[in-house]
Amino acid sequence: MPALNVWVISDGKPGHVNQSLGLAEALAWATPARIHRLTALPAWRAWLMLLFKISPDQTQPVPDLIVGAGHATHLTLLAARRARGGRAVVLMKPSLPRRWFDLCILPQHDGVAADAHTLVTEGALNRIRPSSVRNPERGLILIGGVSSHFEWDSDAIQVQIKSILARTPGMHWTLTTSRRTPTDFLSILPAHPRLTVVPHTATPPDWLPDQFAHSDAVWVTPDSASMVYEALSAGADVGVFDLPVNPRSRVGWAISRLADARRITRFASWCAHEKLNPNTQPLAEADRCAAWILEWLKKKN
């Protein structure tokens, strides 16, 4: 089978690009493939190119698959398919009709049922792969921040962090923040000899995947759902801090579902048992999606 040419349309948002590259790299693990990254066009230019059948990039080889995540990628994705051919694969629920795309890969919390052209996944896709070099004495703490899904409470999170440090004397923890973390969070976090703090502004691009690869346990604030799924994909045991949830939140529903399935451990449950539910089957959703796409292509060819 000749190598697949996979175009990844990027809107520049790290979370969206992470999903698209996660799928593209999983395809490359499963079959020979070449990955080509293109920048999404402004909407007006993409509409013109779609209308007049103009390719967003004439320099790239003809695509077999064109992948995009995020509303800003949709028109460029469709324009590229019309001008150059290939199959359009959209990640996350699109703002345009789903029937306009060849395949849709949607997280379960989007609330869309699977069909012949739609695959429903456990969370958003990512680039993390299971690690065989985890250190049982290393842990990772990921702090999110204000969101519409949970009621943020810095004091409550800090109390929970102190409890984790007190109850895990054999562990050294690394803590990092996000762009949503309140600016005063780190200034009021007491220093601890077994806690290394690395603000998100000090983390290079490959820092977090490296931390996942070497951490045996990961604690995440529940608003950071993508980090929960990345930790599960790495094979770590995952704990989730307790925060009041917005009862209408789809993210809150997804976190509850993971807890009910014992894929993660809520802080209150961990306090009662002092152990995290073991992650015996790391998530491999990007690999599952790649296999689904390749099977679909086989039937079409």
N, C-alpha and C positions, 0 to 999 in steps of 0.2 A: 504494500500500500504506500503510495507517495506521501510525503510529509504534508500534513495539514497546514495551511496558512491561516492563522488566527489573528484577526484584527481586534485590538482592544481599544475602544473609544473611551477617552478619559475626559471627565469634566473637571479634573484637578482636585477633587475632594478625596482626601486620603482613604476614607472609609469606603467610598464607591470604587475607587481604583483597586483597593485591596480585594474587594469581592471579585471584580473582573479578572484580575491577575490570578487569584486563587483558582478560578475555573480554568483559565488558560494554562496555568502550570500543571494542573491536574490532568488536563488533556495531554500535555507533553510528557507526563509520567506514563500515561497509558498507551500512547502511540507517537510515532515521530511527528513533531509539530514545530512550526516556526511562529513566534509571537511578534507581532508588529503593533506598536503603540501609536495612536493618532489622537490629536486633540479635538474635542468636540467644537463645532463651529457655532458662532452666534446664531440664534434662531432664524433671523431673517435670511442669512446666507444659506443655512441648511435648507430652508423652504425653497429658495431659488434653485439650489442644486438638485433638490428632489424633483421640482417642477420641470427643469430643463435637462434632467438626466446627466448631471455633471458630477464627476467623482470628487470627493473631498481630498483625494491624494492619488495622483497618477503614478507616483514613483514606486508605490508598494506593489508586490505581486498580487495577482487575483486572489481574493479571499475565499476560503471555504466556509469560515464562520466569522461573524462580526458580533462582538460581545460588547454590551454596554450596561452600566448601572447608573441610575439617577436620571431625572427628567431631562436634564440638559443634554443628555447623550442621544435621546430617542430620534430626533429628526436627522442628525448626522448618521446614525445607524441605518435608518431607512434610505437616506440619500445614497449612502455607500452601496447598499444592496442593489438599488435600482440601477446605478451606473456601472457597477463592477461585478454584480452577481454575488453568490454566496448565500448563506442562511443567517438570518438575523436572530440573535439570542438576547433577550432582555432579562435582566436580573432585577428583582423587586417589582411590585405592582406598578405598571406603567400608567402615565397620565393619558396616553393615547389608547385606543381600543386594542385589546390583547390580540385580536385576530389579525392585526397588521404585522405581527411578528411571527416568525416561524416557530420559535420555541420560547416559553416563559419559564423562568425558575424563580419561585416566590417563597419567601419565608412563611411558615405556618401562621404567624400572627397577622399576616395580611388578610387572612380570612377568605381565601380563594380555594375552591376545590380543584383537585388534580383532574386532568383529562389527558387525551392523547398528545396534546401539545403543551401541557403544563405539568411541571414537577414541583411538588411542595417540599420544602426543606426544613430541617430543624435549625432555625436561626439563619442569619446571613452567612454567606460563604466567606472563607478567609484563606490565607496562604500558609497557615500553621500546619505542620505535620507532626505525628507522634514522635516523641523523643525517647531515646534509649540511654541518655546520659544525665537523667535527673538526679539531683543530690538530695538525699533524704533529710539533710540538715539545712536546706535552703527553702525559703518561702517568699512569695511575692504578694504585695498588697497594692491593689489598683483602686484609686480614688477618683470617682466621677465628680458629680456636682449637681447644680440646679437643673431640673428638667420638669416637663409636664407630667411625667409618669409617677414620680415619687416626691414626697414632701422632704426636702433636704433639711438635715439637722446636723451641723458640724459637731456639736457637743456630743450627740448620741454616737456618731461614728468614732469620735476620739475615745469615748468610754469603751467601746467595743474593741478598738485597737489595743488599748491598755490591757484589756482582759486576755486577748490573744497572746500578747507578749508575756504576760504573767503565767499563762498556762502551758506555754511551749518552751520550756527552758533549754531544750536542745536545739532550737531552731534559730537561724539568723534570717531576718526578714529585710527585704528591700521594698520600699514604698515609693510609688510615683503618683503623680496627679494628672489632671487633664485640663483642657482649656476651660472647662465648665466649673472647675474647683474654685470655691470662693478664695479671694486673694489673701485673706487672713488665716486660712486653714493651717498652713505650715508654721506660721509664726506662733500659733498657740498650741502646736503639737510638742509635747515635752520630748527632750532628747532621751535616747535609750541606747545602751551599749550593744544591743543586738538588733538595732534598727538602723538601716542606711536609707536616707531620704534622697531621692533624685527627682527634682522637679521636672515636669514634662518639657520645659524649655531647655533642659540640659541633656535630653535623650536623642542620640542620633537615630537614623532610620531603622537600623537593624538591632537596636538596643532591646526592644520589647520581645521580638522573636527569640533572641538569645536568652532573655530572662525566663521565658516560657520553657525553653529547652532544658534549663538547669534547675527549675523549681519543682519541688515535689508537691507543694501545696500552694494554692492561689486563693486569696480572698479578694472579692470584688464588691463594690457598691452596686445595688440592684439596677440603678439607672443605666449602668454601662453594660447593656446586654451583649453587645458585640464582643466585649472582653470576656464575658462568661463563656461564650461559644468558642472563642479562641483558646481559652484555658482548657476547656473540655477536649478540643481538638489536639492539644499538645499532650494529653494523657495525664494531666495533673489532677489531683483531688481538689475539688472546688467548693469553697464556702462563700456564702453571700450575706453581707451585712443586712441588718434589719432596719428598714425605714418605712414609714406609713405610705401605703400605696394609693394612687388614684384608682378608685374602683372601676373606672371606664378605660383604664390604660391597657392597650394590647401588649405592651412590654411587661407590665405587671402580670398579666395573664400568662405570658410565656415563662416568666420566672417561676410562677406558682406551678405550672405544669412540670417544669424540670425538677422542682422540689418534690412534687407528688410522685414522680418517677424515680426518685432517689438518685438522680444524676448530680444534684448539688445538695449542699447542706445549709440550711438557714442558721443564722447565728444562735438563736434561742435553742434550737435542737442540738447544736454543737456544745453549748454550755451544759446541757443535760447529760450528754454522753462523752464529751471531750474527744470526739473523733469525727473525721469527715467521711462521708460515704465514699467508698473506693471507686475510682474511675476505671473499671475493668474493661470497658469498651469505648475507647476514645472516639469522638465524632470524626467522621471522614466524609462529610457531606459533599465537598468539592469532588472527591473521587467518585462518589455515587452519581453525581450530576454528569461527570465526564463519561462514565460508562453508559448512562442513559442517552446522552447525545450521540455517542459513537454507535450504539445500537440503532437509534433512529436514522442516522445517516446510512447505515448498512441496508436498512429496509428501503430507503429512498433511491439507492444507487443500483 
